[in-house]
Amino acid sequence: MYSFLTTGTWPDYELIDAGNFEKLERFGQYVLARPEPQAIWDPHLPASEWQRANATFRREKGSTERGQWQLKPGMPEQWVINYNQGDLRLRFRLGLSAFKHVGLFPEQDPNWRFIFEQTKKRQAAVPRVLNLFAYTGAATLAARAAGADVTHLDSVKQVNFWARDNMEASNLDGVRWLVEDAMKYVRREVKRGSKYQGLILDPPAYGRGPNGEKWQLEDELNELLKLCHQLLDPTDHFFVINLYSLGFSALILDNLINNIFPPISGVRELGEIYLHDQAQRKLPLGTFCRFSS
């Protein structure tokens, strides 16, 4: 089933506007303007509204990623926002990074709710969930809040510290933190015969492991998914993968999933994730696939 996912009502976040390769967002009480390569249309709001941003990201000359934030008086470099969706209540520490990111991808809200709900539905008394390329841990905390035994893996130690801060801010504990290369860890887990009731993947287009291991999405994803198939509990499971890579079609993901994972009795969703601005225009922010037993 081809689907489009977007965020629900979230008082501490909104996409205000997007256009001219930028987006204007509100996180809590602060408004940020930063680059967005897929916003190729004109903004809806006048320039005067964009100039009200508390922080604006400017790229360094000659760089496509690095840059600096220009802050107005009173704008902190770190702050905390709330996330409340039904019984799922979390808190996230945000920060202004040199790569335009703030430590959270709000478009993942529907997947966080899916993870929370699916974890609670597992037959296992304490479901085991593995979150690969786990970043600052929003998906990890969604699974942990539902009672899972969660392994959180990311190759960047500082990111894991950030995720731990989010765990503590959310009044949770008990997450297993790993600074590891995802492919190496999954291979070892397959050899050990490990099984998980939940697998969550959010791999980047490219990256490096903690010891310089090279990750290139199109080169590694097929093998990684085959290994994940071996790790997934065959009768009691959920699976979520999200990809944010320009030009990486959902059809590629559809072929991979259909080739590797057997047909299931539950619903398999495939499609795009987007945010909508105040003018109800849709900003695409990745492809996804998710299913459960």
Solvent accessible surface area in square Angstrom, and as a share of the most:
residue,aa,sasa,rsa
1,M,145,0.65
2,Y,108,0.41
3,S,17,0.11
4,F,126,0.52
5,L,18,0.09
6,T,35,0.21
7,T,19,0.11
8,G,33,0.32
9,T,124,0.72
10,W,12,0.04
11,P,98,0.62
12,D,32,0.16
13,Y,11,0.04
14,E,55,0.25
15,L,7,0.03
16,I,22,0.11
17,D,0,0.00
18,A,1,0.00
19,G,1,0.01
20,N,91,0.47
21,F,109,0.45
22,E,43,0.19
23,K,17,0.07
24,L,3,0.02
25,E,1,0.00
26,R,60,0.22
27,F,0,0.00
28,G,14,0.14
29,Q,141,0.63
30,Y,34,0.13
31,V,29,0.16
32,L,0,0.00
33,A,4,0.03
34,R,10,0.03
35,P,4,0.03
36,E,3,0.01
37,P,48,0.30
38,Q,45,0.20
39,A,0,0.00
40,I,123,0.62
41,W,75,0.26
42,D,104,0.54
43,P,39,0.24
44,H,107,0.48
45,L,39,0.19
46,P,82,0.52
47,A,70,0.55
48,S,66,0.43
49,E,58,0.26
50,W,31,0.11
51,Q,125,0.56
52,R,162,0.59
53,A,2,0.02
54,N,39,0.20
55,A,1,0.00
56,T,22,0.13
57,F,3,0.01
58,R,116,0.42
59,R,113,0.41
60,E,73,0.33
61,K,208,0.88
62,G,88,0.84
63,S,33,0.22
64,T,116,0.68
65,E,82,0.37
66,R,108,0.39
67,G,4,0.04
68,Q,129,0.57
69,W,33,0.12
70,Q,107,0.48
71,L,70,0.35
72,K,87,0.37
73,P,136,0.86
74,G,72,0.69
75,M,14,0.06
76,P,42,0.26
77,E,117,0.52
78,Q,106,0.47
79,W,24,0.08
80,V,65,0.38
81,I,1,0.01
82,N,60,0.31
83,Y,0,0.00
84,N,67,0.34
85,Q,33,0.15
86,G,60,0.58
87,D,118,0.61
88,L,1,0.01
89,R,155,0.57
90,L,3,0.02
91,R,97,0.35
92,F,1,0.00
93,R,48,0.17
94,L,0,0.00
95,G,6,0.05
96,L,31,0.15
97,S,33,0.21
98,A,38,0.30
99,F,86,0.36
100,K,39,0.17
101,H,62,0.27
102,V,1,0.00
103,G,1,0.01
104,L,4,0.02
105,F,72,0.30
106,P,3,0.02
107,E,13,0.06
108,Q,16,0.07
109,D,0,0.00
110,P,9,0.06
111,N,2,0.01
112,W,8,0.03
113,R,70,0.26
114,F,24,0.10
115,I,1,0.01
116,F,17,0.07
117,E,87,0.39
118,Q,19,0.08
119,T,2,0.01
120,K,109,0.46
121,K,134,0.57
122,R,26,0.10
123,Q,152,0.68
124,A,34,0.26
125,A,106,0.82
126,V,89,0.51
127,P,8,0.05
128,R,79,0.29
129,V,0,0.00
130,L,0,0.00
131,N,4,0.02
132,L,0,0.00
133,F,32,0.13
134,A,8,0.06
135,Y,59,0.23
136,T,2,0.01
137,G,1,0.01
138,A,10,0.08
139,A,16,0.12
140,T,0,0.00
141,L,0,0.00
142,A,0,0.00
143,A,0,0.00
144,R,61,0.22
145,A,39,0.30
146,A,19,0.15
147,G,37,0.36
148,A,0,0.00
149,D,42,0.22
150,V,0,0.00
151,T,2,0.01
152,H,0,0.00
153,L,2,0.01
154,D,15,0.08
155,S,30,0.20
156,V,67,0.39
157,K,110,0.47
158,Q,126,0.56
159,V,20,0.12
160,N,8,0.04
161,F,114,0.48
162,W,38,0.13
163,A,0,0.00
164,R,96,0.35
165,D,57,0.30
166,N,1,0.00
167,M,11,0.05
168,E,101,0.45
169,A,32,0.25
170,S,13,0.08
171,N,138,0.71
172,L,41,0.20
173,D,93,0.48
174,G,53,0.51
175,V,13,0.07
176,R,107,0.39
177,W,44,0.15
178,L,42,0.21
179,V,59,0.34
180,E,35,0.16
181,D,19,0.10
182,A,7,0.05
183,M,12,0.05
184,K,88,0.37
185,Y,19,0.07
186,V,0,0.00
187,R,98,0.36
188,R,94,0.34
189,E,6,0.03
190,V,35,0.20
191,K,178,0.75
192,R,140,0.51
193,G,52,0.50
194,S,19,0.12
195,K,89,0.38
196,Y,1,0.00
197,Q,19,0.09
198,G,0,0.00
199,L,0,0.00
200,I,8,0.04
201,L,1,0.00
202,D,51,0.27
203,P,3,0.02
204,P,55,0.35
205,A,31,0.24
206,Y,127,0.48
207,G,24,0.23
208,R,156,0.57
209,G,10,0.10
210,P,57,0.36
211,N,127,0.65
212,G,41,0.39
213,E,31,0.14
214,K,130,0.55
215,W,17,0.06
216,Q,49,0.22
217,L,2,0.01
218,E,114,0.51
219,D,100,0.52
220,E,42,0.19
221,L,3,0.01
222,N,65,0.33
223,E,67,0.30
224,L,0,0.00
225,L,0,0.00
226,K,101,0.43
227,L,20,0.10
228,C,0,0.00
229,H,72,0.32
230,Q,88,0.39
231,L,0,0.00
232,L,10,0.05
233,D,24,0.12
234,P,103,0.65
235,T,99,0.58
236,D,8,0.04
237,H,15,0.07
238,F,0,0.00
239,F,0,0.00
240,V,3,0.02
241,I,0,0.00
242,N,8,0.04
243,L,1,0.01
244,Y,83,0.32
245,S,29,0.19
246,L,109,0.54
247,G,82,0.79
248,F,27,0.11
249,S,48,0.31
250,A,8,0.06
251,L,120,0.59
252,I,77,0.39
253,L,0,0.00
254,D,39,0.20
255,N,92,0.47
256,L,27,0.14
257,I,1,0.01
258,N,80,0.41
259,N,126,0.65
260,I,20,0.10
261,F,7,0.03
262,P,74,0.46
263,P,131,0.83
264,I,45,0.23
265,S,118,0.76
266,G,30,0.29
267,V,95,0.55
268,R,45,0.16
269,E,27,0.12
270,L,15,0.08
271,G,0,0.00
272,E,52,0.23
273,I,0,0.00
274,Y,29,0.11
275,L,2,0.01
276,H,67,0.30
277,D,4,0.02
278,Q,99,0.44
279,A,34,0.26
280,Q,117,0.52
281,R,70,0.25
282,K,121,0.51
283,L,1,0.00
284,P,40,0.25
285,L,5,0.02
286,G,10,0.10
287,T,15,0.09
288,F,0,0.00
289,C,1,0.00
290,R,24,0.09
291,F,2,0.01
292,S,14,0.09
293,S,52,0.34
